[in-house]
Amino acid sequence: MLDRDSPQVNEPGFGHLSFQVPDIHSTRAETIAAGGNQLGEITDFGTPDKPHLIIYLRDPEGNILELEQPFSQDAN
């Protein structure tokens, strides 16, 4: 395997991978426990009555992940 710098959003190829998750807090914790790291804070891009949570992380291989937890009627 060749060493390479961590991927950047503005480079050719995948800038990041995005996943919709049911529980952003537990998925964040699992990613970090597996060797990933957090790039920002959990941010709410929704409304007070319909939150849409998003966070960016790096997985253990350095790939940028965007996790999204959209509002769910089932969660309320």
LODRENPA-990951 format. One record per residue (C-alpha): residue number from 0; residue in three letters; y negated, z, x negated. Coordinates in Angstrom, 3 decimals, decimal comma. Layout:
N
R    i   aa         y         z         x
R  NUM  ALA         Y         Z         X
...
This chain:
76
R    i   aa         y         z         x
R    0  MET     0,000     0,000     0,000
R    1  LEU    -3,515    -0,772    -1,156
R    2  ASP    -6,314     1,770    -1,076
R    3  ARG    -9,306     0,746     1,001
R    4  ASP   -12,514     2,285     2,202
R    5  SER   -12,663     3,685     5,721
R    6  PRO   -13,278     0,971     8,340
R    7  GLN   -16,836     0,588     9,603
R    8  VAL   -17,942    -0,507    13,056
R    9  ASN   -19,900    -3,537    11,753
R   10  GLU   -17,112    -5,073     9,617
R   11  PRO   -14,794    -7,970    10,502
R   12  GLY   -11,648    -6,967    12,350
R   13  PHE   -11,317    -4,046    14,687
R   14  GLY   -14,485    -1,944    14,700
R   15  HIS   -12,779     0,726    16,724
R   16  LEU   -10,085     1,274    19,306
R   17  SER   -10,924     2,767    22,690
R   18  PHE    -8,563     4,807    24,862
R   19  GLN    -8,962     6,334    28,295
R   20  VAL    -7,443     9,834    28,275
R   21  PRO    -6,858    12,421    31,022
R   22  ASP    -8,034    15,383    28,882
R   23  ILE   -10,524    14,554    26,125
R   24  HIS   -10,553    18,107    24,742
R   25  SER    -6,795    18,305    24,156
R   26  THR    -6,595    14,738    22,803
R   27  ARG    -9,439    15,535    20,380
R   28  ALA    -7,619    18,683    19,209
R   29  GLU    -4,304    16,818    18,799
R   30  THR    -5,991    14,047    16,763
R   31  ILE    -7,633    16,560    14,422
R   32  ALA    -4,398    18,579    14,083
R   33  ALA    -2,618    15,356    13,035
R   34  GLY    -5,137    14,780    10,210
R   35  GLY    -7,974    12,955    11,967
R   36  ASN   -11,597    14,070    12,017
R   37  GLN   -14,445    14,174    14,490
R   38  LEU   -17,385    11,755    14,088
R   39  GLY   -19,613    13,117    16,834
R   40  GLU   -19,783    15,476    19,742
R   41  ILE   -18,314    15,001    23,204
R   42  THR   -21,092    13,332    25,201
R   43  ASP   -21,385    12,900    28,959
R   44  PHE   -22,454     9,360    29,924
R   45  GLY   -21,873     9,999    33,618
R   46  THR   -23,774    11,990    36,197
R   47  PRO   -23,570    15,700    37,063
R   48  ASP   -21,259    14,943    39,996
R   49  LYS   -19,244    12,223    38,192
R   50  PRO   -18,968    13,021    34,459
R   51  HIS   -17,754    10,349    32,022
R   52  LEU   -16,998    11,999    28,678
R   53  ILE   -16,881    10,063    25,390
R   54  ILE   -16,249    11,039    21,757
R   55  TYR   -15,671     9,158    18,492
R   56  LEU   -13,034    10,290    15,985
R   57  ARG   -11,147     8,922    13,015
R   58  ASP    -7,372     8,916    13,213
R   59  PRO    -5,318    10,091    10,192
R   60  GLU    -5,437     6,533     8,753
R   61  GLY    -9,238     6,362     9,011
R   62  ASN    -9,435     4,073    12,053
R   63  ILE   -12,304     4,800    14,441
R   64  LEU   -11,188     5,922    17,891
R   65  GLU   -13,332     6,115    20,999
R   66  LEU   -11,878     8,463    23,589
R   67  GLU   -13,124     8,266    27,159
R   68  GLN   -12,413    10,631    30,029
R   69  PRO   -13,866     9,094    33,183
R   70  PHE   -14,505    11,053    36,353
R   71  SER   -11,372    11,624    38,375
R   72  GLN   -11,198    12,764    41,992
R   73  ASP    -7,795    14,292    41,118
R   74  ALA    -9,375    16,628    38,528
R   75  ASN   -11,608    18,278    41,152
